[in-house]
Amino acid sequence: MKVTGLNIHPLKSGRAIAQTSVLIQHDGLAGDRRFMVVDPDGKFITQRELQVLAQVEATHVTGGVHLKMGTRTATISFDPARRLDVRVWDSNVNAAVSEDRANTTLSGWFGRPVKLVHMDDRATRAVGEEWAGEAAPVGFADGFPVLITTTSSLADLNVSLIAKGQEPVGMDRFRTNILIDNDEPWEEDLWESVEIGGITFDLVKPCARCIMTTQDQVTGERIGGNPIQGLAEKRMSADRRVPGVLFGWNAVPRSEGSINLGDEMRIVTARQDRWPMKIRA
């Protein structure tokens, strides 16, 4: 088994940026989900309610970020002294916030009042103590530093979608960080920890999927195959701690270093039992 995909999402809910090599830090892939759009009160905004975010490509620049949406571009800098308390689910983060002029520009792009915030060196967030053994540092990702998925599980999902008369979907729907090429669908349920490039990743919690998986990751439109319907066939969680359909595993890196496309992955420790799934009659 080896790594066949590496992706960062500099802007939360923005476009994925494919990588050939990435630096793994304790809080995830360097550059992943370091910027975020929020409402005026600091509540995070994603493609769930603002689908057009899928059209935004973000690139890190010195002191800030360059955003591109169609023919629109903006280079936005951040003053570390200018800050805003923001919320990501149940987490509160004191983040750097962009200048009013930049926020006005982005509000025009999205047709609603928004602000752009940055998880800079002064911002901290830690989550998942009940799953990871201790709270894990993380950027603006929904819950954990890294998301790991596999090629064979996507192939199996697409078999289900095709059987329903729907179009197959790409892995971009799942906004993965590390994609592993493997042979057996859903075998990742049995991976307790894996090693890639000398770095151990603990797979601590399966990832429940939402409506964003139904959205085209180029346009943001809800078109094509519906992964939620396909996953409902065999991937509906029977554990109320993680309700809904599951695809991929949230992971916590236990050291830092670089990993590359083509790196081998090996299983360090395995689970005895799979995550319980509901059986459809």
Steps between C-alpha positions, in 0.01 A plus 500: 500500500628845416408868493339604171350832605599791724280807533482817702206739518653837597153657526249297698237382245708642215659295223746222568859558393678179398852451637788268415663542842363640826633591840309323774470699821325405822201710389480341154639568154688828479276757333178302541190694608685803631249756366125509550197705404279600794183701547518841673459331839791264439308179424670284238350471151544197273368364172204364693341845492723683249551260210702749292795453738585195286602745226760680714866407461727619779879529485723595790706817450732679740287650774170372368316328219415548132141408409366433152136439405445495126637831369499659846820514701602649831825493697422539868747568781454468875615716788569263793374769738159513332304203639155348522353225716354240261318171536551166322231264627562494877847657483579863568809642332659843524609547138651779294236681292545683172455872449154650443574572133578133433191387688287736292651355181423143605150597613444621145626171358267291715197726516490507880701662781811295575847532649818305429703364790842339527623226734834672560775416747312668782180300445454165672239227489497148644224240463411132526634407842231233542614332177871571479597442863602863533380813326656527154612836355315584179439790263155587363419139397164376626642268760843343462839580344498244215245310290608168345302322227558205267457433128324167543231644726423768242481231231255300712286807561490567127380145436205579727433831325511345153259229615261781596531652154712788629831638379820394678674768706862598547697507823489879493145477640652379827767769537763254613855583610670163445372249243624141528494262205388159628312187395232427763204737543450636850808328644593835653238424767753254642800735495566628850828666406705517180846623408585713196844647443604422855198681647237311700137600454235380747162451333281616785149554367304417183388800299125560478409656166265790428330672208833640375574160345209559261658818365722528195836624626559721199167685487342430839182380330314201644521287188613152399504193721385527860758333727271512802247278326773260392660485845162435662509148352778372726664791681228627735650523848339292772689687772311808619827676589559547125162507326442495126690352208875449525786539253866539594670526837609798705863463602750659738871513409726402790816662362606749234678468167438478126307246296488466123290355221605138455598447864413156632247469780522222752259398774655545844210373714163358400158499660333174585152618402357721230288804573139378536273569205125477465378219279232605254211260460 
